[in-house]
Amino acid sequence: MYAVADFLAHLEVERRVSAHTLDAYRRDLAALTEWAQAQGIAHLVEVHAEQLRTFVASEHRRGLSPKSLQRRLSACRSYYQWLLKHGRVAASPAAALRAPKAPRKLPQVLDADEAVRLVEVPTDAPLGKRDRALLELFYSSGLRLSELCALRWRDLDMAGGMVTVLGKGSKERKVPVGSHARNALAEWRQERPSGNEGFVFPGRAEGPLSQRAVQIRIKQLAQRQGLFKHVHPHMLRHSFASHILESSGDLRGVQELLGHADIATTQIYTHLDFQHLAKVYDAAHPRAKRKK
């Protein structure tokens, strides 16, 4: 795989992408390499635009979804842009290619009552104080799952009501922590004292609680609280963003809180907000009643 290993090392060491992103890029470029070799193309630097278009079309015929094709083409663009920057190709064959548009799914969210019901888990249960602190912080600050698991006590400014997290691309941001979350965190820390270097939510051998363990726990807690939706950590982040936007209308502020590099990523929550307003209109306006 000519230069692919170097490119992946660049992503891991210099750009510090997540392990999930790195694995996705590795799979996508391996698929391109396998296809190129089947076509008698020795090195990826020899692939031109028409051949790359044929590769994308063949992946589409193979049943790859538009979303997966978009990701695969994104990996190719990044790779050939890197080759171009280092003078290994004269032009990027991926520059003008476009993948089929994927239907945009709106994220599922909890309404405000459901969110409150979820976070107010009993604290007298085994690990109840930890669970309460974890859920309150998720919903209060809209953290990513990876950010929450990596959190240490030194990252929390309890007096100032702020938390510092390291997001995608190793970008640091500060996010407010609400009073309910601060109270829950204080109770959890009293139960399990730890120095500033310790993880807020420790797992085994003093490491962080695993992301999979958090996913399973939140699903269990949602069912115990009578929420029979498929509740997962990112749903709490979606709910945080949707409820903040619904109350404030400040899209740019929500972008900053979530740590989105591109505001287009945040704009999906405007569709959720409009969907809510449309339901209110349909229910309340006398000329909007739908025929049964």
N, C-alpha and C positions, 0 to 999 in steps of 0.2 A: 504494500500500500504506500506508494511513493508520496511522501510528505504528510500523509494523513496522521501518522503517529506524532509528528512534530506539531501539527495543528491542534491535536487533542491535548498535547502537553501545554501548548499556549493557552488553551481554554481553561485548563485546570490550574496552572501556576500563575499566569498573568491576569487573566480575566476572572479567575476564581469562581467559575460557574458551579452550580450545585451538582452533586453526584448524579441526580436524576437527569439533568440537562446533558451532562457529559455522556451518560449511557445512551440517551436518545440520539445524540450526534454520532456516536460510535456506530450504532445500529444503522442509521441512515446512510452514512458514508460507506459502511460495509456492504449495504445493499447496492449502492451505486458501483462500487468496485467489482462486486460479483457480476453485475449486469455487463459492465464494460469488458471484463475478461471474457465473458461469453460471446461478446461481439468481436473479439480479437483485438481489443484496445489494451495495450500493455500498461499504460499509465494514465491516471486521471487528468494529468495536464494536457493530454492529447484530445480530450473530449471537447467537441465544439457544440454550439448552441442547438443545432438541429438534432444532434445525437442525444443531448440532454432532454430535449423536448420528447424524443421517442422514448427515453427512459421513463419520464413522468407518465406518458400515455400508457406504457406497458404496465406500470404500477397501478394505474387507474383501472385498466382492464382486469388486472389480477384481483380486484376487489378492495383495494385500499380506499378508505373513506377520504372525502375532501379535506377533512381536518388533518388526517395523517399525511396526506399529500402536501398540504401547506407546510407542515413541520419538516417533512423530508426536503422540500425545495428550499426552505429557510436554512437548513443545514448546508445544502449545496451552495447557496449564495454566500454564506459566511465563509465557507472553505475557499471558494474561488476568489472572494474578496481578499482573503489572507494571502493566497498565492499571488494575486495581482500586486498587493502591497510589497511583497518580497521579490518581485520581478521574475516569478516562475511561469507566469502566463502573460500574454500581451493584452488580453481582454477577458472579462468574465463571461463564460457561456451562459451563466444563470441570470445575468442582469435583467434581461427583458422577458424572462419566462414568468408566467402567472399560473398558479394552481387553481382548480375549480373552486368556486366560492362554497364555503360550508354554511349550512343554515345556523344562524346564531341562536344558541339556547340561552334563555334568561336563567340566571342562577336562582335556585330555590332559597327562600328565606323563611325565617320564623317571624310571625307578627310580634308586636311588642309584648302582648300578654303571654304568648308562648315562650318568648325569650326569658321573661321574668320567672315563669314557672320552672323553666329548665335550670336557671342559675341558682334558684332558692332550694337547693337540695339540702336535706337534713344534715346538720354538722355533727350529730351524735352517733352517726353510723361509722363503721370502720373506714378510716381514711376520709371521713366526711368533710373535715376541715380542709384537707388538701383538694378534694373534688370541688368544694365551694370556691376556694381561691382560684383554682384553675379555670373554672367556668366564668367566674366574675371577671377575671383578667382578660380572657378571650373576648367576651362580649363588650367589656369596657373599652378596650384599646384596639380591637380589630387586628390582632397579631396573626401572622402566618403560623402554621403548626411548627415549622422548623425554628422560627424565632422564639416561640414559647418554650420549646424543649431545651433550647440552648441558653435560656435566661439564667443569670446568676444574680444573687442578692445585691451585688455591687452595682448592677444595672438599674436598680430601682431607687428612685428618690422619693421616699415615702412622704417626707415633709412637703416637698414641692409638688407631689402628685404627678410625677413624670416617670416614664420608663425609656431607656435607651436601648434600641435593638439594632442588630446588624442584619440588614435585609439582603435582597438579591444583588449580586454584583458587589458584595461587601460594602454596600452603602449604608451609612449610619443615619438613623433618624430618631427623633424624640417624639413620644406619643403620650398624651394625657392618660392618667389612671384615675378613674372615678372613686368617690368616697367609699362606695360599697365594696369595690375591689380592694382598696387599701385596707379596710377593716378586716376583710376575709384573709388577706395576705398576712396581716399582723397576727391574727389568731393562729394561722397555720405555722408561722415562724415560732411562736411561743411553744407550740406542741413539738416542733422539731428544730431546736436551735442549730444554727449553722453560721459559719463565718461568711464574710463578703465574697469569698472565692467559691463558696458552695453553690450548687444548682438550686434554684427555687423549687423545682420539682425533680428530685433525685430518683434514679432508678436503682439498678443493682450495682454493686461495687463502686458506689459513690459517683457513678456516671450519670448522665441525664436520663430522665424517663424517655423511653423510646417513642417515636412517633406512632408506631403501630399500637402500642399500649394505650396511648391517649385516644386514638380512634375507637378502639374497642370499648374503653371506659365511657366515652361520651355516648356511644350508642346504647350501652347498658343504662346509663343514668337517664337518658331521654325516655326510655321505655318505662323506667320506674316512676318517672314524673308524669306519665300518661300522655307522652307525645309519640304518636305512632307514625311519624314521618321518618324518612331516612336521614337522621341528624348526624352530621359529621363536623369536624373542626372548621372546615372552610365555610360551612353554612353559617356559623357564628360570625365569621369575618364578613360574609355577605350581608347578614342581618345588621351588623354594626354599621356598615356603609350605607345601606338602604335607609335605616332609621335616622342616621345623621343627615343624610341628604334630604329626606322628607321633611325634617324639622327646620333645616337651615337654608336649603337651596344653594349651598356653596360647593359647587363641583370641584373647584380648584382646591379648596380646603380638604375635601374628602380625598382627593388625589394625594395630597401631602401626608395625610394621616395613614393612608394605605401603603405609601411608598411606591406608587406606580410611576415608572419613568415616563410613560406616555399617557396623556389625559384621555386618549381614545379608549384605553383599557377601563378607565373609570366611568366613561360615558354609558356603559351598559346599565348602570344604576339609575340613569335618567329614564330608561325604558321601564324599569321596575316602578319608579315613582309615577310615571304617566299611566302605567297599568293600574296602579292603585287609584289614581284620580278618575280614570275611566270607569272603574267599578263603582266609585262613589256617585259619579254622574248618572250611570245607568240605574242605580238604586233610588236616586233622589229626584231626578228631573222628570216632570210629568209627561214630557214628550219623548222621553228616552226609553219608556217601558217597552220591553221586547215581548213579542207575542209568544205565548206558550203553545 
